[in-house]
Each structure stands twice: as C-alpha cells, then as structure tokens.
Amino acid sequence: MSAAEMVALAEYQVRQPDWLAYDGFNLIAADADFSRVRIEDLDAIVEKYPTLFEPRTLLIFRRSAWVSFSPSSQPQLDHWITRRNTRREQTLEARQFSTFAEAAAWLTLPADKASILETGEGFDALARYDRAD
C-alpha cells in the first residue's frame, strides 16, 4: 500500500458520504507491505482529513476496528491509530484488536454474527489492495 492509495481511499469516502455513517472494519493481511508508507506520509494524510471531511456533520461517533496479522506493518498501524485518536473534533475512534471476536464485540455485533468479520460475508469492501507480483 502506498500513501497515494490511502489518500485515494479518503477521497473516495468523501465522494460516497453514505459510507461515513457506518463503523469500519479493517484487516491487514500477514503479507501486507507498508514499507513504502513513511510516518510523515501518515501525518500528511491525517492533516488532510479536516479538509476532506469538513462539509460533513456527522451525528454519530463512528468506530474503526483494526485486526492486523502483519508484524512488519505494526509501526505504521500504531502511528495511524494514535494520530486518528488525538483530534478533538473527530467523529471516529480507532482501535486495534488481536482477534476477529474482540473486534466484533467492540463493534457491538451480535455474538452469532461475529464470524462474518472473518469471512466477509455480507460486507461491502471499500478498498482492497493486493500485491502486484
């Protein structure tokens, strides 16, 4: 994944405002490679969020759950979550979980529906980034 792809996803969200009314679930695969994303890139993206989402007045507080199986991507994820959770005027809280079940509980999914996070059944993917081998 690159910083440009992350900016493109944020811009897509602005063009699809219905998605902003929902909680999010984010999965980082074991073989994910964030080596091209520098901490400075993440900071620049977070700084753009007020401008991108400024026209939106959300009446809800959204949650963004993250499950990562990529130890090499952990520094970027840690920084991303920390930066996303420090803005007072934000309408989103991000957290990382070790398991799908923990993420489902925080997202308040019914226990019998928790397994759908793992399978993706019934979910619409906003973006998926695969390696181009």
Buried (B, 14 or more C-beta within 10 A) or exposed (E): BEBEEBBEBBEEBBEEEEEBEEBBBBBBBEEBBBEEBEEEBBEEBBEBBEEBBEEEEEEEEBBBBBBBEBEBBEEBBEBBBEBBEEEEEBBBBBBBBEEBBBBBBBBEBEEEEBEBBBEEEEEEEEEEBEEEE
